[in-house]
Amino acid sequence: MIVGALLSLVGVPLLVGGLALGWALMTQRDGDGFFTTPTEHISSPSVALTTRALDLGDLGPDDWWADRDVATVRLRVTSREPRPVFVGIGPSDAVAAYLRDAPYDEITDITDNDPFRYTLTRHGGDADSAPAPTRQGFWTAQASGGGSQELTWDLRPGTYTVVVMNADGTAGVDVDVVAGGRLALLTPLAAGLVLVGLALVAAGALLLVRGAGSASPGAPPARPGTRLTADETPPSGFEVSPVRVTGIQDAHLSRGLWLVKWVLVLPHLVILAALWLVFAVLTVVAFASILFTERYPRSIFDLNVGILRWSWRVAFYATSALGTDRYPPFSLTARDYPADLDVAYPERLSRRLVLVKSWLLALPHLIVLSVLSGTWGWTFGNDGARLSAGGLIGALTFAAGLLLLFTGRYPSSLFDLLIGLNRWTYRVIAYVALMTDQYPPFRLDQGPTEPGPGQIPGSFTPRPDADEAATEASLDADGDAQAAASAGH
């Protein structure tokens, strides 16, 4: 399971990167396959504008790309003055020797944020002009003439400098420049990233499914009732939710442990980050299966339920309830733990609903969840560290932590409310993830367990706090003792 999570954690970014690169290749290039910059205005009172020396390596046996058109650059230069313009690329040593007697400006720094800025560094001598560049024979590539001039060059090993100047070598360069680049390997690179990413995600999903289908050695069996199916018959007059979320509060909770629980669960969060990527990918697979077969593959379903169960245990422990000090297990299967979650497996799902329920039908719930859900923790910035809370669940959980810290008590009414809010959240997640066709109710089923037969859905039986429960138990014990004494007499 861990290997599968790691493979998926590597595969999903590769897949997303390959798809993003493919999208860029299809939409961001011009008709000749070049990625281009916006048109930028550059001017200098000197004889020429040059770039820094571009070191592309020395021609040798390791320069396999020397005789291949691996990369191509294109420069389009338009003079703002009514005179011909010249653009050329040549060996850096030859360019420096050619311009040593005339002043020229080297572009040393370019910032492409709005507005466009550049820095010029002056080199050369004091001559009024330079020999006409069109008469020099060292240029690797060149273009000159009136209007716009375009230079295209396939990169080769060596050290080169780009030069823009007037075609007659006189001072005063004022041009608009558009640069472009084309890499021949981008298309196979995008395809390779997609293929490798798909292979890793598929292998990771298979390992996760296999790991989820077999319990760990020595793992305790699932508790009765945790394996639900959609065809179970509920008690008369009572509607059983397909999503069952439970959370039993510890009788005694540490006052200050909650302050560091977010650190203690970091190993869980790393694994869950990978598992939720797998969850998203497998939900897409399940969508296709439901659309064509009306069935949610059971192995994928069990794995996704396990991811929800694992997430709920971590949230119950550290971020969304603070209901227990027992460290959550690293497991997708049902365990003897105060928090549990299960979803009834549907034998059939609607092909029509699968097209709209995740985004359209669930929209009212998603709006509610934008208020209910959130996380809290420490954020660090230039102005120091501060505590941030997100959503009603995060704020109430933080309030529960403060009550624990200063009073040592966690009111059962607040705990029951938090469980109800989390129960609502996970019901909506299961619906959006296509795991059920039963629309989530707009209600808070509060309390540690799901509403039972005879209860009104959305209500709960208030439970006394731990201190009150201990007092009542003591009174009951005294009453029993007195009754026994009376019977003895």
Phi, psi and omega in degrees: 000318180293318177298319178298321178295319180293318177299318179293323180296327176278320186291321183296313176299323177296318180296314180296318178297318178296318179294319179296318178295319176298319177298318179296321180296327183277332189243337188257358180261157175276186184296337179265005178086016182261139164274127187237155175269164171295163177288126182237144181265126178229136180217158178204141176281357184275189183282327186208156170250131179229161173263169171295159178297130180260108182270109180256019177091166179265143178293118181202184183295338181274351180274074183295339185270003186299323182254021179236146179275069183288317182222143181229135175249152179222130178238126176245118186240130179236123180282138174273355178256153180281058178210157184296150180242155180232137172227131182212158174236127182213168176303137186301319180298316181293321179296316180297320178293323181294322186259011187292336183265349184244149178288134175216156184249130176262129178282110186256344182206129179231130172245125185266005176285160185280123002275162178292132180225154177208160179240137180248136176242124186279136176225177173088191184259209187245011182295152181286337182203174177240158175304150182305125183295334182291345180265003180269144185256007185267355185295135174282323176208145182204160174208143181206158178143183180279161180071216180272135177238137184239131178242129177236131185215132174276125184300141177224157178301146181140184178239121190231158176228138177266136183232133173235127181201173174289146185295338179265001177082009181279165182280162178094085181254125181219103190222160167254135186234136171235123180253148179215158179216150179219128178247123182291338185271357185294319181296308176296331177295315178299315179297319179295318178299317179296314182295314180294318178299316178298318181296316180293318179295318179296315179296318178297319179297318179297317179295321179294317179297317179295318178294325180288334183279350180234131180288152178292150178304130178080005180287141179291151181293159178296147180288150180303138176089356182277341176265103184257150172231152186289342183268008176294142182270117181284163175302153184300131177077010182230131181263118180273127177288139178291342179254118184247112181244124178233152177203113183260122183285136174297144178295326180229126180241144178294142180293317190245357182299328183298338180293334183244003181299326181295335174280320182296331183267008180304319175302320176298317184295324178296314180293319181295328176301318178290320182294325180287332171296317176297319179304314181295316181295315182290333175294323175296318177298317179296323177304313179296320180295316179296320183297324185258334185236352184065019181233141173265115183309128188298319181296319178293320179300312181297322178295314181294323175297320178298322177295318176298317181297314179299316180298319181293321178299314180295318179295319179297323182283318196237326195236334189234001179206326184054039188275348182210155173257003176282126182294134183292145179284153174274079187205146174268344186269166179293134180226170176281085183220149184300337180247138179211159179211140174211157179230132179294131181284125179273128178291327179222145176229149185287132176290326182286317181295328184297340181279338189232344190288329185289333185238324183267303183293327182277357185303315178301319178294321181296326176295317178297317182294334177297336176269320185287314193272157178163172179232162178228157180171189181267135173242147184238131179219189180294335181265015177105189182265146177209156180269131180240143179234143181233125176077168181294321180298315180296319181293316180291325177295319177296320177297319177298320178297319178295321177298318177298317185295318188261337182241343183076008182238147177235100184305132182296329179295321178292319178298315180298321178296316180297320178296320178297319178295317178294322179299316176302314182300312184288331174297318180292320178301315180297322179291315179295327179279012172070019185274352178203153174261353181283119184293134181296139179285150175272076181202160175258108171271089187280169177103164185291335181237164176296151178304137181260176179302139179092348177265150175281125179305134181097348178255172176206158178269118182301140179250142177291155174296168184300318181293319179295321180296319179296321179295314180297320179297320179296317179297319179297319180295319178297319179296320178295321180295319179294321178296321180294320179295318179298319180296324179295318178294000000 
